Amino acid sequence: MNGNLFYGFRGNILFPSQSTIFNIGLQNNSISKNKIFREYFIMIEEKKKLESQYQNRLYYLIFKNKYDDVLHCQLARRKHFNKRELKDNNIIELEDSDYPYVNIFIELNSQKFLIESNTQVFENYNTCSKVIENIINNNLKEKDIRIELNPINEEPNFWNYFDDNSKVYNIEFKLASPNMFDAEDDATNFLKEAERNVGASKVILNFCNEEGNLKPNKNGIDSFIKYISAGGGTWKIRTENSNGERENVSSEQKSKKVNIPITYEELKNAMLTLEQQKIINDCFNKIETIEKFKEQS
């Protein structure tokens, strides 16, 4: 069976550093953040369609169906084009609109996204994630709360750039404040302290060595890589490739991907079959890195 390629992301709810009249009473913890996440998608289910302007284009997030804790949506962009019609021996030029789209699946409990890859609609899957962020944030702004989508990726994607002969000049971590993971590790504890003592909803760490001699100790930063790989942030490396040229590599280029063996025509149906719903759940499990969410998906 032919399938469609999807990439994995995690949604992170970010609170402002200070409470406002719009979010007072909301606790800054995983339970409260997941409640906000669910309420937002209940709103999509009720309204059926939300729109937003992003980089001078109009986009729509359209509700299609819900299967227990999984939502099926479509992300469409409005595309203008000119067409010509023949009327009474005259050619009339008209402007019309098209709405190319990609499929999006959202798992509410773990705040995961599966975003379809279709370069004829969107240049790349990261553009889709930014558009989704924009639509959600434009409808969350009344609460002074934001969402950030980060890629879920494999830990070796980071460590593969370090060996005895590698040259790495810069490592940057961008980490969202503790969200869904509720772990007790160095990364989570560090972010909790940054939030408690500084009011930081995000933390950026930057490590530099002008000689290209960055050699991170796995025991020292392993929890940060696990946190990022689970969709809690991003990493970026400036390294030297095999041609001796410096290049930037990012976890945003390394999202976990799965082939969903459901055809394009089947995805257009009003409802997926029970077997197809199980396939979607299995694909969410394949991209998941946190055991408690694998068990509950």
N, C-alpha and C positions, 0 to 999 in steps of 0.2 A: 504494500500500500504506500502510495506517495504521502509525504507528510510535509510539515511546515516547521521551519527553524524558529525557536523562541529563545530569548536570553533572560537570565534571572536577575532580579533586583530586590532590594528590601527598602521599605518605606520607613523613615525615621522621623518621628514627631519632635520638633524643636520648640521649646518654650522660650519666651523672652527672659532676659536676665532679671526683670522685675515684674511682679504681678500687676495687672491692670484691672479695671472694673469689668473687663470682658472675660478674663480667665480666673478671677479670684475664686477661691474655693476648689480649684482643680489641682490635685496633687501632682507633682512632677515625678511620676513613677510609671512603671510599665503598665500597670492596670489602668490608670487614668489615660495614658497615651493610647492604649489599644481601644479604650472606650471612645475617644475622640475619632480615631481612625474608622471604627465601625459606624459611628454616627454620620461621618461624612459620606460613606458609601450607601447608607440607608437613604440619605438625601438624594443621591444619584438614582437609586432605585425608584424613589417617589417622583422625582422631576423628569426622569428618563433621559435628559440631555443637559449638559453644562458646556459652556463655551468660554473661550478666552483668546485674547490677542497675544501672539508671541512672534517677535521679530517681523512685525507688519503683516502677519498672516493670521487668519481666523481658523481656530481649531475647535473640535467638538469631542467631548467624551460622552459616549452614548451607551446607556444601559441596554443590554440584550437579554440576559437571563441570570438567575441565581440558583446555585446547586448547594444547599446547606451553607457551608462557610466559604464557598467559592463563587465569585462573580465573573461573568463573561461580559466584557465591554468592547466597544469599538472606538478607536481613536482616528478621527477623520480630519482632513484639512480641506478647506474650500479652495477650489482651483477655478479661476476664470479662464475661459477660452472663447475664441471667436469662431463662429460657424456661418455658413452661407446656405440660404434656402432659395429655391426657385419658386417664385410666385408670379403667375400671369406673365410669363416670359421675361420677368425681371429677377435679377439676383439680389437678394436682400441680405445685408450683413447684420448679424445679430451677436450679442454677447450672451453666453450661457455659463452655467456653473456645473462643476463636477465635484464629487466628494470621495476621493480615494481614501482607503482606510486600512488599518492593521488591527488584528485581534489582540486583546489584552485580557489576561486572566489574573484575578487578584484573590489571594488566600487571606481572609480577614484575620484569622487567629495569629498567624506569624507575620502578617504584613508583607508577604512576598508578592512579587509581580512576575508574570511571564509575558514578555513583550515580543510580538512577532517581528521577524526581520523581513522587510520587503523594501529593497532599495529603490523600487519604482515609485514608492509612496513617500518614504523618508530616506534621507541620505544614509543614515545609520541608526542603530537601535538606541544609541545615547541621545540622539536628538529627540526620539520618542519619550525617553525618560524626562528630559528637560521640559517638554511640552506638557506631560502629565503633571509634573511639579507645578508648572505655571497655572494650569487649570485649577488644581486643588488649592494652591495658595491664594488665588484670587477669590476663592469661595470660603477660605478659612480666615481671611484677614480681619474679619470682625471680632475674632477671638484673640487676635494678636499672636497666633500660633502658626508655625510653618511646617511643611513637610519637605524632606529631602530624600531623593531616591539614590541609593548607592548600589553598585554592582555586587553580586555574590560571585566569588571566584575561588579558585583552588589555591591553597597556601604555597605549593611549589612554584606557582607563577612568579612569586617574589624571590624565593631562595635560589631559583635557577640562574639568577644573574650574578651569583657570587661563587667564585672558585678561586684557586690559587693565582690564576693569571688574569682575573677580571679587573677592570678599571671602573670604579664607580665614584663619581665626584659629588653627587648630591642625592639624598634621600629625603622625601617629604611625606609626612603622614597628616591626613586630615581626618579627624575623628569626631563623630557626633556624640553628644552627651549620652550617658547610659540610657538604653531604650528598652529593648525586648528581652535581652539576654539574661539579666539577673544573675550574672556569673560573679564569682569571687576570685578575681585574678588581678594581676598587676595593672593591666590596661583599664579594666572597669573601675578599680579602686582609684587609679590616677584621675580618671575623668570625673568620678564622684567628688574628689577633693577639689578639682578645678572648678566644678560647678558650685560647690559649697563655699569655697574660699574666695573665688574670683567672680562667680556669676556667669561662667562660660558655658554656652550651649554647644560650642564647637571648639576644638583645640587643634592647632597646627604645630607640628614639630618638624624642624628642619635640621638636617645633619649634613655638614659640608667637609670636604677635604680636597684642597686644590691640586694635590698630586694624584687624585683618583684612588686613594688607598682606604676607602671606607670598607670595613670588614665587620659587619654586625655579628654580634654574638647571639646565636639562636636562643640560648637560655635567657638572654637579657631582654629580647624584644619579641619573643615568640607569641606572647599573649596579645601584643598589638597586631601582629599579622593575622592571628586567628580572629580577632575582633573585626578587622577590616574585611577579611575573607568572608565573614558571615553577613556582610552588608552593612557594617557599622561605620564605614568611612572609605577613604581611598588612599592609595600610595602612588608616588611618582618617583622614578629613578632617572638620574642623568648618568649615562654609562657610555662605554666605548664599544662600538660594534666590531665585527671581524675585519672591516676595512680600515680600522683605526679612526673612524669618524665618531664624533660625539652625537648621541641621540637621546631623546626623552622617551621613556616607556612608562605607561600608567596602567593601573588596575582597571581603569575605565575601558581599556582595550581588551580586557581579559575576562569579561563576564562569562559565567557558566552558561552553556547552551545545551538545549535538548531538542531532539526532533520529535514533534508530536505527530504520531501516525494517524492523523485525521485530515481528510482532504479539504481543500478550500471550499468545495461545494457543500460538504457536510457541515463545515463551520458556519455556513450561511443558514442552515436549518433553524427553525424557531426554537428547538430544544435538542440538546445532545442526548444520546441514548445513555442508559446506565453504564454500559461498557465504555463508552467514550468519556463519561464523567470519571470513571475509575482511571482511565488513561491520564487524564489531567491531574488527578491527585497523585498518581505515581510519578509524573514528571515534576511536580512540586517537591516530592520526596528526593528525587535525584539531584536537585540543585541545593537542597537544604544541608547545612553544615552543623546545625544544633540538634542534638538528639531528642530533646523534649518536644521539638516541633515535628520531627519525623514521626514520632509516636502518635501525635495528635492530628496529623494531616489526613 
